[in-house]
Amino acid sequence: MLIGYDATNAMRNTGPLGDFSRNLIAHIAAAHVKDFRALLFSSHIKSDYRSFFSGDSNVSTYVPTGGAKLLPEIWLRYRLNPWLKTEKVNLFHGLNEELPFHIDRGIKTIITCYGVNEHHHTSLPDMLAWRVRMNYAFSAANIVVAVSDTVKDQLLAHGVPEDKIRVIGIKGHPYEVSNELADQYFELYRSLLGY
């Protein structure tokens, strides 16, 4: 299976969400070398993480090239479809509660939600833009993964249909990735793709 990721957190975030994203992808990649390939899409990569996945032969990173470097966030949010089609991505996972706008409906989609009110915005326009992107992802995604029952309740209150929500709880240290948790995500990918 070929999974595309919005790897903004994995490639740029130095906090717990970044650790969670990197470790989730790394766990799945290590456990399923022969039947899993990950394409990580990010507007740019922090130097700290340029070599994080270098030992994983089934993980590739993509950043904007050419003229797209001038507006990298536009590339990530609006211009990924040609890349996804060219690479024949089966499923796209928004690890930061977002999906590219107008993503091809032939590609299955999942987002992971850490909390409906969790965004640490820097301004009112930033918060409003995030809300638009998050609401689009909630409506476009085939599956919305809640990291706890509390987040599931928030999603239900926000109007996300219950049959779209799956709870894959994070236990222990905040955003810790266990083999069991990584396996739950991998099985979700398999079931959504009909494997």
N, C-alpha and C positions, 0 to 999 in steps of 0.2 A: 504494500500500500504506500501511496505517496501523499504525505500530509504537508500542507503549507501552513505556516504559522505567522501571525502578526507577532513578530519577535521584538517589539519595542521594549517590553520589560526585560526580556532575556539579554538584549544587546546594549541596553542603556541604563537600566535601573540598578542602583547599587544597594537598594534596600531589600526587605523581605520578599516583595513581589518579584523582583529580579532573580533572587536566589531560587524561589519556587519555580519560575519559568525555566531557568537554566537546568535545574536539577530534574524537573519532570521530563524534559526532552532528553537529557543525558541518560536517565534511567531507562526510558523506553528504547532509545537507540542502542544501548548496551545489551538489553535483554532480547532484542528482536532484530539482530543484525541482518539476517537474510530476508525478512519479510516486512521491513519498515525502512522508509527513507523520509527524511525531514528536510524541507526547504524553509529557511528562516528569512523572512522579509523584514527589513528595518530601514528607517530613513537614514540612519548612520549607526556606527558601532563604536562604543567607547573603547579606548585603547586597552583598558583592563580586560576586555572580553574578546579581543580579536583572536586569541588562540584557545579560548575555552573549549571549543568543539573540535580542535585540530586532530585529536586522536580518534574521533568518530568518523569512520569512512562513509557512513550513511547519513551524514548531516552536512548540508551546504548552506551558505549564507548569501543573501542577495541584498545589495544596496543600489540606489539609483545611479545610473551612469549617464554620460552625455549631458544633454540639456536638463534632464530630470534632476540633476544635482542642484540646480538653482532653486527648485521648489520641492525638496524631498518629502515633505508632509503631504503635498498634493499627490505625488507619485504613490505613496503608501495608501492613501485613502481613496483615490479615484482612478489610478492607472495600473493596477495590478492585473486586471483581467487578461490582457494579452500574455503576460508572463505565466499566469496560472494555466492558460490554455496551451501555450507552447510546451510547458513542462508536463502537461497532462496530470495536474494535481487532482486527486480523488476527493479530498476533504480539506477544508480550511478551518483552522482553530484560532480564534481570537483570544489569546491568553490575557489580554488586557481589556476585556469587555467590549471590544470593537471588531467590526468587520469592514472590509473595503466596501464603499458605496457601490451599488449596482453590481454586486458580485454575481457571476454567472450562476443561474439557477440549477445548472447541471452539476455544480460542485456542492457537495454536502457541507454544512457549516455547523460549528459548535463555538460557543463562547463560554468562558469561565467567568463567573461573577463572584466578586469578593464582598459585595455589599452595594446596595443601590445608592447609598448616600456617602460612599467612602472616598470620593475624589477630593484630592487636596488641591483645589484650584487656587490660582494666584490672583484672579480677578473675576468680576461678574461675567464679562464676555467669555472668558476661558471656561467657567462653569457651565454657561448656557451652551457653548459649542460642544462640550463633553456630553451634556444631556441629550443633545440632538443625535450625536454619534451612538450613544448608548441605547437610546430608544429605537434607532434604526436597527441596531444589532439584535435587540430583543425581538423585533418583529421579523427580521430576515433569517435568523438562525433556526436551524432544524432542532437543535438542542441547546438549552441554557443550563450549564452546570453550576449549581450552587455549592459553595464550600462548606455550608452548614445548614441545619434546619432553620436557623434564624434568618439566613439569607434567602432561603426558599420562601419563608413567610413574607419577606420584603418584596420578593419578585411577584408573589401572588397579589399582594396589596397594590403593586405597580401595574397589574393587569396582564402579566405574563401567564398564558394558559398552563394549568398544572401538568397536562400531558406533554408539555415541552421541557419541563424541568426535571433534572436528575441531580440528586444530592451525592456528591463524592466528598465526604467530610475530610478535613485535614485535622489530624490528631497530634497531640504532643506540642512541641515548640511551634510557634506561629509559622504557618506555611511550610512545615516540614514535609519532605517527600520520602515516602517509604516505598519499598518494592510493591507492596499491596496496593497503594494508591496509584502508582504508575500502571500496574496491571489493570486496575479498574478503568483508567482512561483508555488503555489499549483495547480492552474488551468493548468499550463504548464505541471506539472507532470501528472495530470489526462489525459490531451489530448494525451500526448506521450504514456501513458500506455493504452489508449483506454477505460478509465472509463467514 
